[in-house]
Amino acid sequence: MNQDYIKADPWSIIEEGFDKEQVKSSESLFSLGNGAMGQRANFEEQYSGDTFQGSYIAGVYYPDKTRVGWWKNGYPEYFAKVLNAPNWIGINVQIDDVSLDLNTCKEVSGFKRELNMKEGWYRRNFRATLSNDIEVSITVSRFLSLDIDEVGAIKMEIELLNADAKVTFTPYLDSGITNEDSNWDDKFWNTTNVDYKENRAYIEAHTMKTNFSTCTFMEAHVVYNGTTISESKLDRKTDSFVGLGFEQNVSKGEKITLVKFGGYTVSRNHDASELVNVANKVLDKVTTIGFDELLQKQKEAWAKIWEMSDIEIEGDVKAQQGIRFNIFQLNQTYLGRDSRLNIGPKGFTGEKYGGSTYWDTEAYCVPFYMATKNQEVAWSLLEYRYNHLEKAIENAQKLGFTNGAALYPMVTMNGEECHNEWEITFEEIHRNGAISFAIFNYHRFTGDYSYIPKMGLEVLIGIARFWHQRFNFSEDKQQYVMLGVTGPNEYENNVNNNWYTNYLAKWCIEYALEQLEVVESKYPKDYGRVWDKTSLTTSETKAWSKVANNVYFPYSGKHEVFLQQDGFLDKELVKVKYLDRSQRPINQKWSWDRILRSPYIKQADVLQGFYFFEDHFNKNELEKHFDFYEPYTVHESSLSPCVHSIQAATLGRMEQAYTFYLRTSRLDLDDYNKEVEEGLHITSMAGTWMSIVEGFGGMRIIKDQLHFTPQIPEQWNSYAFKINFRNQIITISVSKQGTSFNITGEKELAIQVNNTPLTLIPGKVVEA
């Protein structure tokens, strides 16, 4: 049974009623971020119940020493941990010296929290009866500014309902924090200075080993009866904590409000010696603006984002809420402003996966950002990988590869591999192919070839060299094989000839060879520079071709499908529909040994290849492979439902496509995988967008032309989305009556709709 406590609403995530069992899940679902920092929706006030505290700073991490029972040569030395950063949101509250704590209150009623995705703010309302029988009504609003991304703002309003009382606010900073996830319980932060001045406070600290310097800062004031009170007294100060006290006698029926600004300045962006000075400048700026005006600017900033990225669905509120939640979280995580950053699978919502970069970015996120922002943002994501090319070459060298072969890491913060599970680090090498495919996909969608001669060709060469060396020739098969790999289906490890990996590797080599020819012909200076820099030779490229032209692919003539890997048909092929529901998810119920021996597929594997290379196969071949593999797929990876939704739509199976869409769009809202309290599945959220645009909308680029094959789920009345296609904004509106297009700019654009030519004219709605 999936969770079902989030109220359906087109623009907000809403929880009504206080349930202690839901606190950690809601901390994930109501998370905030602005691309530079983020935080789980922890209560500002004291909470003694079960909670997962989390505040995070983009790009700040700790190299946690690898911990394994049996060390193997080639293991990464560390796992990059996204760090729980010093806490700035805390506000302890006392009413007549009794602490406000929802875990110990006599009664909590009228509890409601809302994450307003349209405007980018989070709010809680509730009434509470404390142990001293004083009743209060409280509203807390919070947001992280998009315009001034080093700061967030909190407004806490308290009304006394049944008595006069003394209200004490203690806004504080705390660097005495720990990570939920730690290999050796290392100390991640070293606090160097704790200070305060009037109603401001600062904690300076740096990360151990990586030495990122930070200043966590705050300023607070109280408003009562129209009077602003900025004078505070020091409540408590230790070597890792500073709290300021505001005390006021409040009459029954009256409200008192505390406003707090806080955030981080970081040595990634400023001189380490200037972090306090920069913090003061930020506080000067936001206090001049004020909470209400800063919130208004927040609403305007989000309006601009939604203007381009929104998908409107009429007739299905849960589907509408789901897609907006996914788009909102993607934009909270990454805005494309800093090419040093990337998109972690959990974003700013949890610690799992290290918060680092995975192949998810290239496979899923690049298409979303490319179409909803601009090609510069997508370029930044590609440039991120180019900047890590030398590290990728070092990673390959550690495993015994030579001659500039590049193996991009499965998990990284700085280009160095930092994942410490052997079946991932050594074997899940298909990630290399996703990076080459993203380069291809960028050129296909934007029409901009300039990245390839400037940066991309070097990346393609390094990857092709790796694949060439990773294949070996089988005397038995008289073909090139690839042994000991893990495909996208991580419920199989150390297999031989994973079809997806072999096919992707062959394509990477061929694509690199094609681009060498193009660059030599059209960009001779870049060609000469790259040829010399990489010490490439004609004999080497001929050796690549020899391998690519003779790759082995496991195939079943009986089933007329490519096999996921050698020996797949030796498994006991019991379909998922015959599994007892009590056994799901199997990754939480079964031993790893049992999973590895089973036929069950965590996520699209062969079908991932059919998604990437759809134009290499006909629809009949797709249908055979879909019908063979989907019945064995448990979809216990967040990356699985979106690919299946797109392919079901391609096959005209709209009811099935819709079911998969709901699963991908509401994966976290309804907690399909029963793990949402650990954080959200951020990168797979881009797949939700793809499910509508590429699945239901049928968007493809074929022979340099935009194609659509629009369909609509029976449950919807209409849907509409926008794409930025080569610097022209196209609005696509689909209803049961038909499809219309509207394009901005000055140029007409020839497209295809259901394989019929159509010309889009700026300023004119064109019906298909």
C-alpha positions, 0 to 999 in steps of 0.5 A, spaced: 500 500 500 502 506 497 502 512 502 496 517 501 496 523 505 498 528 501 492 532 498 491 533 491 492 540 489 494 543 482 499 547 485 501 545 492 503 539 496 499 539 502 499 535 509 493 536 513 493 533 521 499 532 525 502 524 525 509 523 528 509 517 523 509 521 517 514 527 520 521 524 516 517 523 510 514 530 510 521 533 511 523 530 504 517 532 500 516 539 503 524 540 502 526 547 499 532 549 495 535 554 490 540 551 486 546 554 491 543 551 498 537 546 500 534 543 506 529 538 509 523 541 511 525 540 519 521 544 524 524 550 526 522 549 533 525 544 538 522 537 536 524 531 540 521 526 536 524 522 530 527 526 525 532 527 519 535 533 520 538 536 513 541 542 511 546 542 505 550 547 501 551 545 493 558 543 492 561 542 499 562 535 501 567 530 505 571 524 502 569 519 507 574 513 507 572 507 504 570 502 508 569 495 506 571 488 509 575 486 503 579 491 500 580 490 492 585 493 488 582 499 484 577 501 489 576 508 490 579 511 497 573 515 499 566 516 498 564 523 497 559 525 502 554 530 501 555 534 508 549 536 513 551 543 514 551 547 520 543 549 521 541 556 521 533 555 521 533 553 528 528 557 533 527 555 540 520 557 543 518 558 550 511 560 552 512 561 560 518 557 560 515 551 557 518 549 550 514 548 544 515 541 542 510 538 537 512 531 540 510 533 547 504 538 547 498 535 550 494 536 543 496 539 536 490 541 532 489 544 525 496 542 523 497 544 516 503 544 512 503 547 504 509 547 499 507 552 494 510 550 488 507 556 484 511 561 488 516 557 492 515 558 499 513 553 505 508 554 510 506 551 517 499 552 521 497 549 527 494 550 534 498 547 540 496 546 547 503 546 551 504 542 558 502 548 562 495 548 558 497 555 554 494 554 547 497 557 541 496 558 534 502 558 530 504 560 523 511 559 520 513 561 513 520 559 510 523 560 503 530 560 500 531 566 495 532 565 488 534 572 487 539 572 493 541 565 493 546 565 499 540 567 504 533 564 506 528 567 510 523 565 516 517 568 519 514 565 525 507 568 528 505 566 535 498 568 537 496 566 544 489 563 545 487 563 552 492 566 556 497 572 557 504 569 557 511 571 556 514 569 549 521 567 548 524 566 542 531 563 541 533 563 534 540 560 533 546 557 529 549 550 530 555 547 527 555 541 532 551 537 527 552 530 524 551 526 518 546 520 518 550 517 513 558 516 515 563 510 514 567 511 520 563 517 524 569 522 522 568 529 524 566 532 518 566 540 520 571 544 524 568 550 527 573 555 528 569 561 530 563 563 533 561 570 534 555 575 535 553 582 534 547 585 536 542 581 533 546 578 528 550 571 529 556 567 525 559 561 525 565 560 521 567 553 520 571 548 514 570 541 512 575 536 514 580 534 508 576 538 503 577 545 507 571 548 504 570 554 508 563 557 510 560 562 514 553 560 517 550 567 519 543 569 521 539 576 523 533 576 527 528 581 530 521 581 533 515 585 531 509 586 537 504 591 536 507 594 530 513 595 534 520 592 531 524 589 537 532 588 534 535 588 541 537 581 543 541 578 549 545 572 548 542 566 550 547 561 549 554 561 546 559 554 546 564 552 541 559 550 536 552 554 538 550 561 538 543 563 540 540 570 541 534 571 546 528 575 545 523 576 550 516 579 550 510 579 555 504 578 550 497 579 551 491 573 550 489 574 543 495 578 540 500 576 536 508 576 536 512 575 530 519 573 529 523 574 522 529 571 521 534 571 515 540 566 515 544 562 510 551 561 508 557 564 505 562 559 502 569 559 500 567 556 493 565 563 491 569 568 496 575 569 499 575 565 505 578 571 510 572 575 507 566 570 509 563 574 515 564 581 511 560 578 505 555 575 510 554 582 513 553 585 506 548 580 504 544 581 511 544 589 510 541 587 503 535 583 505 534 587 511 533 593 507 528 589 502 524 586 508 521 579 508 515 581 504 518 584 499 523 579 498 517 574 498 514 578 492 521 577 489 521 570 490 514 569 487 516 573 481 522 569 480 518 562 480 513 565 475 519 566 470 521 559 471 514 556 470 513 561 464 517 556 460 517 550 464 510 548 466 506 543 463 498 544 464 494 538 465 486 539 465 482 534 468 487 530 472 489 533 479 493 528 481 497 528 475 498 535 475 500 535 482 505 530 480 508 533 474 509 540 477 512 537 483 517 534 479 519 540 475 519 544 481 524 540 485 528 539 479 529 547 479 530 547 486 536 543 485 539 546 479 538 552 475 544 552 471 548 558 474 554 555 476 558 550 471 562 547 477 555 544 479 551 538 477 545 534 479 545 529 485 540 524 485 537 526 492 539 534 490 538 537 497 533 532 500 537 527 503 544 524 504 543 517 500 548 516 494 553 522 496 549 527 493 554 526 487 553 526 480 551 520 476 550 518 469 542 520 471 544 527 469 546 525 461 541 520 460 535 524 463 536 531 466 540 534 460 534 533 455 529 537 461 534 543 462 536 543 454 528 544 452 526 548 458 531 553 459 536 554 453 542 550 450 547 554 455 545 550 461 545 544 457 552 546 455 554 547 462 552 540 464 557 537 458 562 542 460 562 539 467 564 532 464 570 535 459 573 539 465 573 532 469 576 528 463 583 528 466 580 525 472 576 520 468 583 518 465 586 517 471 580 513 473 581 508 468 589 508 469 587 505 476 584 499 473 589 498 468 587 502 462 592 506 458 593 511 452 588 516 455 582 511 455 577 515 460 572 511 464 568 517 467 566 515 475 559 512 477 559 517 482 563 523 483 564 530 486 570 533 482 571 528 477 574 522 481 571 516 482 568 515 489 563 510 489 565 504 494 561 498 491 565 493 487 559 491 482 558 499 481 565 501 481 568 496 477 563 493 473 557 499 471 561 502 466 555 503 461 555 510 464 561 512 459 556 511 454 551 516 457 556 521 456 557 520 449 550 520 448 549 526 451 554 530 446 550 527 441 543 529 444 545 536 445 547 537 437 541 533 435 536 538 439 540 544 439 543 544 432 549 547 435 555 543 433 561 547 436 561 543 443 564 537 439 570 541 436 572 545 442 571 540 448 567 534 446 571 530 441 577 529 446 571 526 451 569 522 445 576 519 444 577 518 451 571 514 451 572 510 445 579 508 447 576 505 454 571 501 450 576 498 445 581 496 451 575 493 455 572 488 449 576 482 448 576 477 442 573 470 444 576 465 440 570 461 441 565 466 438 570 469 433 567 476 436 569 481 441 566 480 447 565 484 454 566 480 460 564 482 468 559 488 467 553 490 471 548 493 466 543 498 468 539 493 471 543 492 478 539 486 480 545 483 476 552 483 477 558 481 474 555 478 467 558 477 461 555 480 454 550 485 457 547 487 451 546 494 453 553 495 455 555 492 448 551 496 444 552 502 447 560 501 447 559 499 439 555 506 438 560 510 442 566 507 438 562 509 431 560 515 433 567 518 435 570 515 428 564 519 425 566 526 429 573 525 427 571 525 420 566 531 421 571 535 425 577 534 420 573 536 414 570 542 417 574 544 423 581 543 421 585 547 426 581 544 432 582 537 429 589 538 428 590 540 436 586 534 438 589 529 434 596 532 437 593 533 444 591 526 444 596 523 440 591 519 436 594 515 430 590 512 424 592 505 426 589 506 432 582 508 429 583 502 424 583 498 430 577 501 433 573 500 427 575 492 427 572 491 434 566 495 433 565 491 426 565 485 430 561 485 437 557 479 439 550 480 442 547 475 445 540 473 442 534 468 442 532 465 436 526 462 440 524 469 443 526 473 437 529 478 442 536 480 444 538 477 451 540 482 457 546 478 458 549 471 457 545 466 461 539 470 462 534 464 459 537 459 464 533 463 470 527 461 473 523 465 468 517 467 473 513 473 471 512 479 476 505 478 476 506 471 480 510 475 486 506 475 492 505 483 494 508 481 501 515 480 497 515 487 494 520 491 494 524 485 493 531 489 495 528 490 502 525 483 503 530 478 499 537 476 500 542 479 495 543 472 493 536 470 491 535 477 487 541 475 483 539 468 481 532 471 480 530 474 473 527 480 476 529 487 473 530 493 477 530 498 471 530 498 463 536 495 461 535 492 454 529 497 453 534 503 455 538 501 449 531 501 445 530 508 448 536 511 446 537 508 439 529 508 438 531 509 430 535 503 430 529 498 431 522 498 428 516 498 432 515 491 431 522 489 434 520 494 440 514 491 441 517 484 442 522 486 447 517 490 451 513 484 451 518 480 453 522 484 458 517 488 462 513 482 465 520 481 469 521 488 471 519 490 478 521 498 477 524 498 483 529 504 480 526 511 480 529 511 473 525 505 470 517 507 470 519 513 465 522 509 460 517 504 460 511 510 459 515 513 453 515 506 450 508 504 452 506 510 449 510 509 442 506 502 442 499 506 442 498 503 449 496 509 453 493 506 459 499 502 460 503 509 459 499 513 463 500 508 469 507 508 468 506 516 468 503 516 475 508 512 478 514 516 475 510 523 477 508 520 484 514 516 486 515 520 492 509 523 493 506 516 494 512 513 496 512 507 491 519 504 493 517 505 501 524 510 502 521 517 501 524 519 508 531 518 505 530 523 500 527 525 494 529 521 487 531 528 483 534 526 477 529 521 475 524 527 476 526 529 469 524 522 466 517 524 468 517 530 464 520 526 458 514 521 459 509 527 457 513 530 452 517 524 449 511 519 451 504 522 450 507 528 446 511 524 441 517 529 440 523 526 436 528 529 432 529 526 426 533 528 420 534 534 423 527 536 424 522 536 429 517 531 429 510 530 434 506 524 434 501 527 440 496 522 444 492 523 450 490 519 456 483 518 457 483 521 464 485 527 461 481 533 457 488 536 455 495 538 456 500 543 454 507 544 454 513 548 452 520 547 449 525 552 447 527 549 440 533 552 437 532 559 441 524 559 439 519 557 444 514 553 441 507 551 445 504 545 444 497 544 446 493 537 446 486 535 447 481 530 445 479 534 439 486 535 436 493 539 437 495 546 436 502 549 436 504 556 437 511 559 436 515 565 438 520 569 434 521 571 427 522 565 423 517 560 420 519 552 422 517 546 418 515 540 423 512 534 422 506 532 426 504 524 425 508 524 419 505 530 416 509 536 414 506 542 418 509 549 418 509 553 424 508 561 423 510 566 429 504 569 432 499 564 429 496 558 432 497 552 427 492 547 428 494 539 426 
